[in-house]
Amino acid sequence: MPAARRQARKVIIVEDQHLYRDLLRKALFEEEYVHIVGAFGDGESALAQAPMLSPDVAVIDIYLGSGMNGIALATRIRSLLPRIGIVLLSNHACLSGLEAIVSGSPAPVSYLLKDAVTNRDALLNAIIATADGFVVLDAKLLRLGRAQEDERIGSLTPRQREILDLVAKGYTNAAIAGRLLLTEKSVENQLHLIYQRLGLDRGDSSVHRRVQVVLKYVGVQPGATASGECAPLRYRGYPRKPGG
């Protein structure tokens, strides 16, 4: 009996630059597992239409010109559609507002730098993984290091940190097991130990632990203001470019 076809994920795009928005839409238009149901140039329009479109994932630029920014938009969309996955795009490393988006929501949020989106597969994989409940962070963010070392992260074993790094890149437990030549059960056991060590409550269904553990790993601190502003990360040991 043939395997059932995977249902296409409904996606909205929110990007204020018309040319880039059109490029994203065209890049994903013919993809079998993605169905673009809306593309918007500002947060207010997206917020008004999203409940009627019922998307599975919203691809949102963090900087949306003079109106509502992407962090504020994602937070407000989540208040209307709690299970929507969010894929954030940015030219800059700005992670501190993610806590506001994931707080109280079981759905994942992923983050890509725009230069990675020149590879269509990177964006497509992030959308599909986010729709399936995984978090994906741009590999460059992980290479640059964490803004603030959590002593509990420092107490993890080298193997646990290796597993956590792959979780942050969107790997499933099965894929991690294959990459590290472990059994899937071993990966699950190590993840449970990581969750315990980092104080993530297994019984709290409102917390997506896979998302929360990645946020802790990259050193995200609660940093969103009431208006959803996001302060850029400063990476220890890596000078930032002027205006970057």
LUMGU-509209 format. One line per 4 residues: number of its first residue (from 1); their letters; for each residue y, z, x of C-alpha. Coordinates in nm, 3 decimals, m for minus. Last residue first. Layout:
<pts>
NUM = A = Y Z X ~ ...
</pts>
This chain:
<pts>
244 = GGPK = 4.537 1.221 2.561 ~ 4.916 1.215 2.590 ~ 4.893 1.249 2.966 ~ 4.525 1.230 3.064
240 = RPYG = 4.335 1.556 3.046 ~ 4.209 1.722 3.361 ~ 3.838 1.812 3.354 ~ 3.733 2.149 3.494
236 = RYRL = 3.727 2.332 3.161 ~ 3.783 2.089 2.876 ~ 4.084 2.144 2.657 ~ 3.998 2.071 2.296
232 = PACE = 4.265 1.922 2.073 ~ 4.415 2.142 1.797 ~ 4.336 2.025 1.445 ~ 4.567 2.057 1.148
228 = GSAT = 4.395 2.113 0.814 ~ 4.705 2.223 0.624 ~ 4.582 2.582 0.599 ~ 4.521 2.580 0.973
224 = AGPQ = 4.196 2.468 1.129 ~ 4.086 2.642 1.448 ~ 3.759 2.828 1.391 ~ 3.612 2.793 1.742
220 = VGVY = 3.404 2.503 1.866 ~ 3.230 2.580 2.196 ~ 3.012 2.268 2.224 ~ 2.694 2.471 2.173
216 = KLVV = 2.843 2.682 1.896 ~ 2.924 2.370 1.698 ~ 2.573 2.239 1.766 ~ 2.418 2.561 1.633
212 = QVRR = 2.629 2.542 1.319 ~ 2.524 2.187 1.238 ~ 2.151 2.256 1.275 ~ 2.200 2.582 1.090
208 = HVSS = 2.338 2.419 0.778 ~ 2.488 2.733 0.627 ~ 2.495 2.766 0.247 ~ 2.120 2.841 0.241
204 = DGRD = 2.174 3.173 0.419 ~ 1.824 3.309 0.480 ~ 1.791 3.188 0.838 ~ 2.114 3.359 0.940
200 = LGLR = 2.243 3.216 1.267 ~ 2.290 3.494 1.523 ~ 2.289 3.279 1.835 ~ 1.968 3.436 1.965
196 = QYIL = 1.798 3.397 1.629 ~ 1.894 3.032 1.595 ~ 1.775 2.961 1.950 ~ 1.442 3.134 1.885
192 = HLQN = 1.396 2.930 1.567 ~ 1.480 2.615 1.765 ~ 1.217 2.702 2.025 ~ 0.953 2.744 1.755
188 = EVSK = 1.044 2.411 1.595 ~ 1.026 2.235 1.932 ~ 0.685 2.389 2.001 ~ 0.564 2.277 1.658
184 = ETLL = 0.673 1.920 1.736 ~ 0.450 1.928 2.040 ~ 0.619 1.879 2.374 ~ 0.656 1.578 2.603
180 = LRGA = 1.034 1.623 2.631 ~ 1.133 1.291 2.472 ~ 0.844 1.286 2.226 ~ 0.910 1.643 2.111
176 = IAAN = 1.281 1.571 2.079 ~ 1.203 1.266 1.865 ~ 0.978 1.472 1.637 ~ 1.241 1.745 1.605
172 = TYGK = 1.498 1.480 1.510 ~ 1.754 1.368 1.768 ~ 2.118 1.358 1.658 ~ 2.288 1.391 1.997
168 = AVLD = 2.361 1.760 1.936 ~ 1.989 1.820 1.874 ~ 1.923 1.656 2.213 ~ 2.156 1.899 2.390
164 = LIER = 1.997 2.189 2.204 ~ 1.652 2.093 2.329 ~ 1.775 2.084 2.689 ~ 1.955 2.415 2.635
160 = QRPT = 1.628 2.566 2.510 ~ 1.441 2.429 2.812 ~ 1.700 2.573 3.054 ~ 1.662 2.913 2.884
156 = LSGI = 1.940 3.040 2.661 ~ 2.152 3.330 2.785 ~ 2.454 3.111 2.852 ~ 2.463 3.013 2.486
152 = REDE = 2.479 3.384 2.402 ~ 2.765 3.425 2.649 ~ 2.963 3.163 2.458 ~ 3.145 2.952 2.715
148 = QARG = 3.480 2.822 2.595 ~ 3.600 2.463 2.601 ~ 3.247 2.329 2.638 ~ 3.145 2.047 2.871
144 = LRLL = 3.260 1.693 2.935 ~ 2.908 1.556 2.913 ~ 2.865 1.682 2.556 ~ 3.186 1.520 2.439
140 = KADL = 3.089 1.195 2.609 ~ 2.758 1.189 2.421 ~ 2.943 1.163 2.089 ~ 2.817 1.427 1.851
136 = VVFG = 2.555 1.361 1.584 ~ 2.456 1.615 1.316 ~ 2.147 1.564 1.103 ~ 2.094 1.583 0.727
132 = DATA = 1.958 1.237 0.643 ~ 2.302 1.103 0.551 ~ 2.427 1.222 0.890 ~ 2.141 1.044 1.069
128 = IIAN = 2.206 0.722 0.878 ~ 2.580 0.728 0.946 ~ 2.537 0.822 1.313 ~ 2.278 0.549 1.366
124 = LLAD = 2.509 0.290 1.210 ~ 2.802 0.402 1.424 ~ 2.604 0.387 1.748 ~ 2.441 0.060 1.640
120 = RNTV = 2.778 m0.107 1.597 ~ 2.868 m0.048 1.962 ~ 3.247 m0.076 1.975 ~ 3.211 0.253 1.788
116 = ADKL = 3.168 0.439 2.117 ~ 3.533 0.371 2.205 ~ 3.624 0.538 1.877 ~ 3.495 0.878 1.980
112 = LYSV = 3.226 0.992 1.742 ~ 3.184 1.315 1.542 ~ 2.920 1.416 1.291 ~ 2.933 1.652 0.993
108 = PAPS = 2.627 1.780 0.810 ~ 2.585 1.897 0.448 ~ 2.492 2.257 0.366 ~ 2.855 2.350 0.294
104 = GSVI = 3.008 2.700 0.309 ~ 3.213 2.627 0.621 ~ 3.123 2.281 0.749 ~ 3.470 2.131 0.714
100 = AELG = 3.674 2.431 0.829 ~ 3.452 2.479 1.134 ~ 3.513 2.116 1.228 ~ 3.882 2.178 1.288
96 = SLCA = 3.841 2.272 1.654 ~ 3.677 1.946 1.754 ~ 3.961 1.724 1.870 ~ 3.853 1.503 2.159
92 = HNSL = 4.078 1.199 2.126 ~ 4.049 0.839 2.004 ~ 3.897 0.969 1.683 ~ 3.624 0.907 1.428
88 = LVIG = 3.467 1.167 1.197 ~ 3.136 1.107 1.020 ~ 3.103 1.332 0.714 ~ 2.796 1.379 0.497
84 = IRPL = 2.853 1.449 0.128 ~ 2.664 1.746 m0.015 ~ 2.962 1.948 m0.137 ~ 3.125 1.656 m0.325
80 = LSRI = 3.451 1.788 m0.473 ~ 3.518 2.071 m0.223 ~ 3.366 1.849 0.048 ~ 3.627 1.584 m0.028
76 = RTAL = 3.895 1.849 0.030 ~ 3.756 1.953 0.369 ~ 3.708 1.591 0.477 ~ 4.066 1.508 0.378
72 = AIGN = 4.213 1.806 0.565 ~ 4.021 1.713 0.879 ~ 4.110 1.344 0.841 ~ 4.484 1.396 0.813
68 = MGSG = 4.682 1.385 0.489 ~ 4.975 1.148 0.511 ~ 5.193 1.027 0.798 ~ 4.929 0.830 0.985
64 = LYID = 4.563 0.897 0.919 ~ 4.450 1.070 1.239 ~ 4.096 1.210 1.205 ~ 3.954 0.870 1.109
60 = IVAV = 3.696 0.919 0.834 ~ 3.351 0.772 0.769 ~ 3.241 0.931 0.440 ~ 2.869 0.957 0.372
56 = DPSL = 2.650 0.975 0.061 ~ 2.922 0.826 m0.157 ~ 2.967 0.927 m0.522 ~ 3.206 0.638 m0.608
52 = MPAQ = 3.370 0.820 m0.900 ~ 3.415 1.142 m0.701 ~ 3.552 0.947 m0.401 ~ 3.831 0.761 m0.581
48 = ALAS = 4.116 1.014 m0.588 ~ 4.030 1.162 m0.248 ~ 4.013 0.818 m0.090 ~ 4.354 0.724 m0.227
44 = EGDG = 4.510 1.049 m0.101 ~ 4.350 1.019 0.240 ~ 4.504 0.687 0.332 ~ 4.400 0.330 0.417
40 = FAGV = 4.087 0.323 0.205 ~ 3.754 0.139 0.209 ~ 3.504 0.177 m0.077 ~ 3.140 0.129 m0.175
36 = IHVY = 3.008 0.014 0.162 ~ 2.629 m0.002 0.127 ~ 2.431 0.094 0.436 ~ 2.055 0.064 0.496
32 = EEEF = 2.030 m0.315 0.511 ~ 2.337 m0.373 0.727 ~ 2.526 m0.687 0.624 ~ 2.860 m0.519 0.553
28 = LAKR = 2.848 m0.266 0.837 ~ 3.044 m0.459 1.099 ~ 3.263 m0.618 0.831 ~ 3.372 m0.278 0.696
24 = LLDR = 3.435 m0.136 1.040 ~ 3.637 m0.442 1.143 ~ 3.843 m0.426 0.822 ~ 3.928 m0.060 0.884
20 = YLHQ = 4.022 m0.144 1.244 ~ 4.257 m0.422 1.130 ~ 4.411 m0.215 0.849 ~ 4.487 0.090 1.061
16 = DEVI = 4.486 0.387 0.820 ~ 4.109 0.443 0.827 ~ 3.900 0.596 0.548 ~ 3.562 0.428 0.508
12 = IVKR = 3.329 0.504 0.216 ~ 2.951 0.487 0.242 ~ 2.659 0.466 m0.001 ~ 2.332 0.498 0.188
8 = AQRR = 2.082 0.222 0.118 ~ 1.749 0.339 m0.022 ~ 1.456 0.315 0.216 ~ 1.194 0.069 0.099
4 = AAPM = 0.866 0.226 0.003 ~ 0.582 0.171 0.247 ~ 0.334 m0.103 0.157 ~ 0.000 0.000 0.000
</pts>
